[in-house]
Amino acid sequence: MDYETLDIQRDGGVATVWMNRPDVHNAFNAQLIADLTAACQALDADDGVRVVVLAGRGKSFSAGADLNWMKAAGEASEADNFADAMKLAGMLRALSGMAKPTIARVHGAALGGGMGLASACDICIAGERAVFATSEVRFGIIPSAISPYVIRAISERQAYRYFQTAERIDARRAAELGLAHEAVAGDELDARVRAVVEALLQGGPKSQAAGKDLIRAVANRPVDDALVQDTARRIASLRVTPEASEGLDAFLSKRPAAWVPGQQG
């Protein structure tokens, strides 16, 4: 599919989604939100896609909300603002809820909603000049739609600080907070993303999707009888799948599994 604000490149089972509004640092507007929502849904339904990388053209990953879009929202009714906010929240949920592994390739600014995008992806690799912030309070608003993903990434305790101060967070600090999994030199960013992609391609696609679902089911829950039974049922159901059988046979036979690129057929 063609998207007005996105450039999607396919390389085998890897789809790189480039936000393509470099003149405004890939800031959100209604069209970008709609395009990202549709792209996440389409790529998640595409069996030929194994991994999705989210990146930004130009100098920034994403500088958050487009100021003209924000100004128009400020002049609209509360009902219209709610409808717009639901579209943004739906886009972030579509990204976070993808069954496939997602990687944020972050360079330059990842502010406001851009930090939300990085947090909503499973993995974040940041270049050394990347800078993050929940800058909304400086505009008299709050990082509301992105909050579930940012708090999950940096913890409730850290959110109390950064949601109120809007301080800039450099790549090193982002890695310390858990927002970025790695902070690397700018000229190493693409190589590190490729290395993580290669690692992901070694795993079974159905087990990876099940692993993501497992995290959602287990995180922040007490270890009670219901949780123990749920985890036991999940592994029991997966052990009898063709993917598990293939994975075990490949390991015992000392060969790559059928889902590894170049092994099909």
N, C-alpha and C positions, 0 to 999 in steps of 0.2 A: 504494500500500500504506500501511497505518497502522502506526506504530511507537510503542511505549510511551514511548520516551525522546527521540524526534525529532519535529520539526515541519518537513515539507518543503513549500516553497512553489514553485510553478511560474509563471514569467512568460515566455511564449514558449519559446524554447530554453534558458532559464536556470533551473536548479533550485538553490534555496538550501536547504541542509540545516542547520536550526537544532537544535543540541543543546539539549534542553529539560529540564534538571534544575537550574533556577536556584537552588533552595534549597541545593544543595550545590556551587554554582559549576561545574556540568556535569562533576563528577568522574566518572571511569570506574567502572562496576561491570559485572558480567557481562551485564546486559541492554543497557546502552549499547554495549558492545563488539559484541554480537550484532546489534543494530539497525544500527550503522554498517557492519558487514560486509555485511549484507543490502542496505542502501540503496546502497552503492557498487556492488555487483554488479548491482542492478536498474537503476540510473541509467546504468551503463556499457552495458547491453544495450538501452537505450531510444533508438531512433533520433531521437526528438523532442527529446532533450536534447543541447545543444551545449556548455554550460559548467556546471560544478558549483561552487557557492560553499559553503564550510563556515564556520559561524558559531555563536555561543553566545548563548542567551537570558540575561537578567539582567546581573549586574555583571561576569562573567568569560567569557572564551572557554572555557577548561577548566583547572581546578586540578589535573589529573592524576588519580591513583588515589583512589577513595573510601576513606577511612580504615577504615571498617567492613569493606569488602571486603578491604583489605590485612590487617586483623587476623585475619579468618577464614582468609586464605591462610596466615598465619604459623602457624596451628594445624592446618593440613592436612598431608598427607603430601607428600613430594617429588614423587611421581608425580602427585598432584592439582595441585600447583603447576606442574609442567611442562605439564599439559593446559591450565591457565588461561593460562599464558604463551604457549602456542602459539596460543590464540584471540586474544590481544592482538596478537601478531606477525602473525597472519593478517589481522586488521582493518587494520593499518597497511600491509601489503603490498597489500591490496585497494584502499586509497585511493591509494597511490603508483603502483600499476600500472594505474590507469584510463587508457583510451585517450583520454579527453576532457580538456580543460584543467580544472584545479582551482585554486581560489583560497581561501586562508585569510583570512578577515576577522577580525582579532584585535583585541580590546579587553580591557582589564583583564588578569587573570592568565592566563598560558599556561605552566603549570608542569608539570614531569615529562612525563607522557604528553601534556599539552596542547601542550608545546613539540614533542613528537614529531609530533603532528597537523599543526602549522604547518609543520614541516620536510618532512613527507611530501607536502604539497600542492605543486603546481608553482610557485605564486606566493603570496607572503605580503604582505599590506598590513596594517600595524599602526597603530593609533591611538596618539597621543603618550603616553597613559597605560598602554599595554600594558607588561607586564613578563613576562619569560621566565626560566626557570631549569631546569637539570637538578638537581633538589633531592634526588635519591634517596639520596645518601650520608648525608644527615642522618637518614635512617630506617634506615641500616645496610644498604642495598641498592645496586644500580647501575642506570643507565639502559640496560638491556640491549636490550629489544625495540625501543626508539626509536633506538638508536645508529646503525644504518646510515643513517638519514635525517638525523639531527642532524649526524653527522660529514660527510656529503655537503654539508650546508648551511653549516657554520661552519669546516670544515677539521679535519684531524687535530690540527694544532698547537694550535688554540684549544680543542679538546675536552679535551686534557690538562689545561688550566686549569679549565674549567667543570665537567667531570665530577667533579673532586676538590674544588673550592671550593664548589660549589653557589651561587655568587654570583648575585644578581639581575641581569638584563640589561635595561636600559630600551630603549625603542623606538629611540632614536637609536643606541645601541650595537648593537642587533640589526641595524640597517641597515648599520652599518659592518662587521659580521661576515659579512654576506651572508645572514643568517637571514631578515630582512625585506627585500623589494625596495624598500619605501618606508615611511617613518614620517611620518604626517601628523597634523594637528590632528584632535582627536576629532570635531568637527563637519564635517570634510571626509572622514571615513572612507568613508561610503557613496557619496559622489560619486566618490571615487577608485576604489573597487571597480567602480562602474558604468562608469567610463571604461575600465578595463582589460577589462571584459566586452565593451564595444562594440568594442574593438580586436580581441579574440579572435573575435568574430562575423564579422569581415571575412575571416578566413582559411578555407581549405578544410578541412572536418572530417577528411577522410582524410589530407591532408597534415600536419595538426597531429598526428594519431595517429602517423603515420610519423616526424615530427620527434621526438616523445618517444622512440620506439623507437630512433631514430638516436643520440640522446644516450646512452641506456643501452648501446648497442653500441660507441660510440667513446670514452666517458670513461675516462680512466686506462689506455688501451691504447697501446702503442708504434705509431708510424706505420711499419708494415712492409707487405710486399706483400699480405698477407691483408687488412689493414685498408683499404688503398687500393682493392683489388678489391671489397671489400664495399660501400664508399661509392659506387663507380661503378655497381655493380649496383642499389643502392637508387634512385639518381636515374634510371637507365635504365628501371627498371620503372615508376616514377611518371610519367615523361614521356608514356607511351602510355596513361594512364588518362583516362576521361571528365572527371574533375575537373580534371586539368591542361589538357586541351583547352578546357574551359569557362573556366578562369582566364585563359588566354592570350587567348582570343577576347574576353572581357570587357574585359581591359586594352587590347587594340588597338582595341576598339570604344568605349572610354571610357564604359563602363557598369558598374554593380555586377554582380558574379558572382551566379549563381543561388542560391548558398547564403546570401547576405546577407539578413537578415530583411527581409521586405516585397517581395522580388524573385521569390519562387516563384510559379509559374503565369503 
